[in-house]
Amino acid sequence: MKDFDLSFLKSISIGGASIDPEHREKARTFLRERNSDVEIWDGYGTSETLGCIFLDNKPLEGNIYKIVNIETKEIVPEGKVGELYVLTPSLMKCYYGNEELTNSTLEIDKDGYVWFKKQVIYSTNIEIKIIN
């Protein structure tokens, strides 16, 4: 595989969990040795959002998020922990034929934001850090 040309690769998105810096660098080295200067992105999304909605802690175009205090539902200030809500055009409508699962999984607020039940730290107006 040492001589295999990977220059056709445009980007790689890692999902499920973030890639640690050591493995990211090993992957970059492997790819560069095979003619690819591809970017490696950490992706975050769920089955319910039909895939990735954040890359490297930044929302993909078309996705809007808010970080709220779970008790008061108020937006948290920068640097504070809150719960992630996302408004996305890729949100599924339901689990076909399973209303109970839909209702227990998709908790959507009055503005159409889905609650991800994930604690995050709001770091800037365009970046978050998922902590659980």
N, C-alpha and C positions, 0 to 999 in steps of 0.2 A: 504494500500500500504506500510505501515511501515515495514512489514515482507517480502516484495518482494525482491528477490535476483537479483541484477543487475551486478553481477560479470562477466557476459558474455560480457559486453560492453568493447570495445577496445579503441575507441576514439569517440569524438563528435566534429564536426565542425559546427560553427555558421556562417551563411551567411546572406547577406542583410545589416547588420550593425554590428559593433563591440559590444560585450557584455561589459557592464560596470563592473568594478572590484567588486562592491558590489553583483551584480547578479551572477557573475562568482563564487564568494566565497560561496554564498547560494547554487548554483548548486553543487559545490564540496562537501559541507557538506551533502546535500541530498544524493548524490551518495555514499559517504564514509559510511554513515549510512546504506547503502544497499549493502555493500561488493564490491564496485567498486572504484578503485583508478585511474579511467580513466582521461586522459588529455582532457581539453576543449580548442579547438583551434578557433581563429577568422579566418574565411576564406574569401577570396576575389576572385571574378571572375565575369564573365558575361555570359549571355546566349550564346553569340557569341564564347566564349572560352569553351563552354560545361562544365561549372562548375568552380571549384576552381583552381586558379593558384598561389595564395599566401596563406600561413598559418602563422598567427602571424607576418605579414609583411615580411616574407621571401619567396622567390620563391620556388615553388615545383620543384623537380628534372625534368629536361627537358625543363624548361621555362627560357628564358633569357630576361632580361629587360634592358632598358636604360632610363635615365631621361634627357630630353633635354630642352633647352631654346626654347620656342615655336616660337620665331621670327627668331633666328639664326640657329636652329636645332643642335646646339653644345651641347655636354654633359655638364651638370652643375656640379660644384664642390660640394664636400661634404658639407652638411648643407644648401644648396640653394634649392629654390623651382623651380620645373620644371614640365614638362608634361610627363606622363607615356607612354612608348611604350614597347610592349611585343612581343617576338618571341616565339610562342608556337606551339607544334605539334597538339594541340587540337582545333585550330581555325577553325571554320566552313568555308565552301567555299562560301556560299551564302544563301540568303533567297529564297527558292525554288519558282520559278515563279514570283519573285518580284525584278527585276534588279534595279529599282529606290531605293527601301529600302536598298538593298545591297550596292549600291554606296554611299548612304547618311550615312550609318552606319559604314561600314568597310573602314576606311581610312588606307591604308597600304603603308608604305614607300618603297623605292627602294630595301631595304634589307629584306623585308618581315615582318617587325615589324608592329603590328597594334597599332594605336593611340587610347588610352583609354579616351582621353578628361578629364583626372583627374589630378588635381594638387597634387603633392607629394613632400615630402622633402627627398632628398637623404641623408641618414645618414651614411651608410657604403657600402662597395661593395657587401654586401649580405642582406641588410635590407632597407626598405623604410617605410615612414609614409604617408598614404593617408590622405589628408586634405580636400578634397571635393568630 
